[in-house]
């Protein structure tokens, strides 16, 4: 429709920006808005977007950068820090979803290869979306957040391996048997891994150190490495995605990975815009309507089946039902990798456009609904908790508190061991108070326990956890958490347990502090304002004439 490509891109980006603003208002991920824009502007609707070499190029670059950043941020330490639960829940969910999804596909009359693609596409959850939602809720460092990120990393590794296998399968010829083809693929894969290892060990660290003197040059090199890695993967018979992923891993161990990843995110998201728009433009509204029944069935399976298997695995491994529920919600949708996998199957001739439309429709449904499930996970858990006992051992030993003598005889129960909380705990401890500290970051709890504190892992919003604390022993409950919602949930939990001692809460704003004071809270701390007041008083005292200074 547009003779000028520049005008076409301007219209696409303008409409995408408007749709993104609407999605943000609806608290939806941008991926949903961009696919909807593709459908709206595609041939089946407005007809403003059609097959375009420029859009296709940008889309391919976006996928390459996506896989590069995934490889760049691949942190196996996260998996180790949460123990075997990340591997068990990640692999267990992938296997369960693949098998059941495959059987559902066959029951719907799909061919074996189509059912297999759909089943595998249902197994992957969006690391980008989940980490963003957990970050917004400040739950990335919580136990369930760490476990969720851990098994999402496992999924990222699995999807790369699946793409390697599918690419090899799609390019196998009739002249070579499968054993020879498999050996040839393994040989080429070993060559790529050896090359990456040599680059990681001898070439890239000193080169990046030199390039780091110019941030612009460092970013240019990172983009070049991502694209050249994708090209190398394609030339060796693997997919471009695999090559870009390995290129990211090659600099993941350098001290510059965080800087590179942070600066590439905006460019990655901009280029991925064109992939999602191209994907949406390739769908026909009539085809989507015909797929609505199957998509609804698969969506219900993903929204409820995936979280249930994660809860079952985590419950069996000794985690509490609340931790399993909150972590399980992270797999209640399919991801951008599912859509990339569908596009790969289409390019290899394994799938028809109708199947790609089915997977995309499942993505739109599950991503939209699971976003609200994660945003309102705590109220949702409160409603469902009475029915989730099946997913918890009688003694959830992974999270069971082991109170020692100091904890049982504590004077103060303190929630939050961040910088402010740790400083408050140190000062109170130095004044002779016995402290029992609680934090939702297991690493922080482990660190303070080694330093001699009585500390437990727990969540101030969890009334079941609050019931396990020695509230009849302590004289004060102090929260150094400055989130009003969390403090309100803590007050509710304390009230349910009949706590009659004194309470001190922290607040980030004077307005919230006044509300707490109106509710009868004994003491409200406003850390920055209190510190500023003390600093001003000390400056004033130091500025007084020597004879007037207080001693």
Secondary structure, 3 states (H helix, E strand, C coil): CCCCHHHHHHHHHHHHHHHHHHHHHCCCCHHHHHHHHHHHHCCCCCCCCCCCHHHHHHHHHHHHHHHHHHHHCCCHHHHHHCCCHHHHHHHHHHHHHHHHHHHHHHHCCCCHHHHHHHHHHCCCCCHHHHHHHHHHCCCCCCHHHHHHHHHHHHHHHHHHHHHHHHHHHHHCCCCCCHHHHHHHHHHHHHHHHHHHHHHHHHHHHHHHHHHCCCHHHHHHHHHHHHHHHHHHHHHCCCCHHHHHHHHHHHCCCCCCHHHHHHHHHHHHHHHHHHHHHHHHHCCCHHHHHHCHHHHHHHHHHHHHHHHHHHHHHHHHCCCCHHHHHHHHHHHCCCCHHHHHHHHHHHHCCCCCHHHHHHHHHHHHHHHHHHHHHHHCHHHHHHHHHHHCHHHCCCCCCCCCCCCCHHHHCCCEEEECCCHHHHHHHHHHHHCCCCEEEEECCHHHHHHHHHCCCEEEECCCCCHHHHCCCCCCCCCEEEECCCCHHHHHHHHHHHHHCCCCCEEEEECCCHHHHHHHHHCCCCEEECHHHHHHHHHHHHHHHHHCCHHHCCC
